[in-house]
Amino acid sequence: MPNALNLDGIALTREQGRWRRVAEKLAAEVLRPNAPELDRSGAFPEANIAALKASGLLGLLIPKEMGGGGGDVVTAMLVTEALAKGCISTAMIYTMHQSTLPLMCALATEPQVARFLAPIARGELFGAFAMSEPGSGNRIWHMDSHAVADGDDFVIDSFKSFCTSAGHADFYLVPTRGHAEAGAADLSLFWIDADVPGIEPKGEWDGMGLRGNGSRPLHFNKCRVPAGNRFGDATAGFSFMMAYSLPIYLVGLATCYLGLAQEAFDAAVGHVKRRVHSDTGRSLATVETVQRYAAEMKCRIDQARATILRVAQMSDNATVLFDEFNRAGLLDEIIRDNPDDPYFVELAELKILASEMAVQVSHTALQICGGQGYKRGHPVERCYRDARAGSLMGPSDDTLKVIMGNQLLGTPQPWA
Ligand SMILES: Cc1cc2nc3c(=O)[nH]c(=O)nc-3n(C[C@H](O)[C@H](O)[C@H](O)COP(=O)(O)OP(=O)(O)OC[C@H]3O[C@@H](n4cnc5c(N)ncnc54)[C@H](O)[C@@H]3O)c2cc1C
């Protein structure tokens, strides 16, 4: 349907509109053309990353005073949706990179801004967030590994069970317990450069979907890093992850699946318009059942988009508060005392809603594309497989429902 009124549904600032156009262009010119081959081969999207570096999008969330784009969570949502429509594997890589940024920006000392954040803002470095450990799996707030202080350095021996961009990122942000006696959620956050001796990716990523994002295991095998590579103190990392990473991570994941669902919808609509039955002489688009399915998909996508936008706006407001708590030196205490804040529950709800929506929409899209859509290489077949990762990524939707249930029923959270 032509968008004659040209209404977007949300009022974008000029900056937001500009960033979204950058992402849309990148998706159309680079990501979408590369997506089928990445899915076939499972190769890491090096060309897409090079284009991302050149686009300025890698520094979007870094404040302007640190040399970055000064974007907020809403802008990140707009950009990520546009990228995910082109290639969800690349959008996921981008989301994991983005998830490292706000917390480093909140904690960085002046030398750390110059050494770590400025090169990201210049588009020179892209990163990965290595959280998951084999012992705790999807419960990504719980680390078994710990840092060991050794003179002016730390030695990190930490096996991560999955890490998007493993072996391809320029740096890894690695949460680990601050010391041997630290509790499972008393975390330190370390920047580890990709060329530090001891970084060992294990095997090749060969997933059912999201095949172009290199999410293989990664061993930081007694990696030695200077003390200046630690962001913040020895044990407050978990609170900073909750305040600054969780919003961009969960909004980002939800938005990846929103973009994927929109892509599945668009591909299915294109298919049913082209597919004409010889006996009726009419396209599938004229079949009432297909029309109902199209309407149902659209309702689900729009509902998710509205919810993601609302929570993204809430996250931008929350960041202002967290910055105040951080400046007052109270952030760790406030986050630890409020594990059940309704804001965190909204974030949990968001991921569940978006990942379930993407599975439903790609399922319906496949249904109306019939046997043609079921064939390898059809966009809805790829979307269907890609969508399935949403509910599994940590925290798994099942774990998030337990977290929500604890909040709603007043029972303790697993990390409290
Ligand atoms: C494509 C992809 C990319 C990824 N990228 C990254 C990354 O960049 N960085 C990173 O750190 N990790 C990453 N991960 C890992 C991810 O975040 C999860 O940690 C991982 O998928 C968990 O898998 P597992 O087999 O260990 O799950 P398990 O923890 O073994 O859980 C398996 C299932 O058991 C159930 N379950 C487990 N615990 C609970 C509970 N407490 N309550 C209710 N149900 C429960 C759930 O149904 C869950 O899905 C990625 C994973 C995938 C698939």
The ligand as an ORCA input file, in Angstrom:
! r2SCAN-3c Opt
* xyz 0 1
  C      22.953    -17.275     18.321
  C      23.438    -17.093     19.713
  C      24.267    -16.016     20.007
  C      24.759    -15.852     21.307
  N      25.602    -14.804     21.569
  C      26.101    -14.652     22.831
  C      27.012    -13.583     23.137
  O      27.381    -12.774     22.281
  N      27.481    -13.476     24.386
  C      27.104    -14.341     25.368
  O      27.554    -14.181     26.486
  N      26.251    -15.366     25.126
  C      25.747    -15.536     23.870
  N      24.884    -16.574     23.605
  C      24.524    -17.493     24.674
  C      23.117    -17.237     25.203
  O      22.992    -15.933     25.722
  C      22.766    -18.251     26.306
  O      23.666    -18.170     27.354
  C      22.773    -19.664     25.759
  O      21.970    -19.728     24.610
  C      22.260    -20.612     26.827
  O      22.333    -21.917     26.315
  P      22.460    -23.165     27.287
  O      22.378    -24.370     26.408
  O      23.623    -23.029     28.200
  O      21.090    -23.012     28.131
  P      20.743    -23.582     29.547
  O      21.125    -22.619     30.605
  O      21.234    -24.985     29.672
  O      19.136    -23.590     29.496
  C      18.426    -24.455     28.588
  C      16.945    -24.280     28.800
  O      16.570    -24.735     30.114
  C      15.524    -23.934     30.644
  N      16.023    -23.213     31.826
  C      17.304    -23.121     32.257
  N      17.389    -22.429     33.415
  C      16.157    -22.057     33.729
  C      15.588    -21.325     34.811
  N      16.331    -20.854     35.820
  N      14.266    -21.113     34.802
  C      13.485    -21.604     33.788
  N      13.966    -22.317     32.755
  C      15.270    -22.549     32.720
  C      15.143    -22.973     29.513
  O      14.109    -23.550     28.753
  C      16.414    -22.850     28.709
  O      16.182    -22.436     27.380
  C      24.390    -16.770     22.312
  C      23.539    -17.852     22.014
  C      23.070    -18.015     20.729
  C      22.159    -19.198     20.445
*
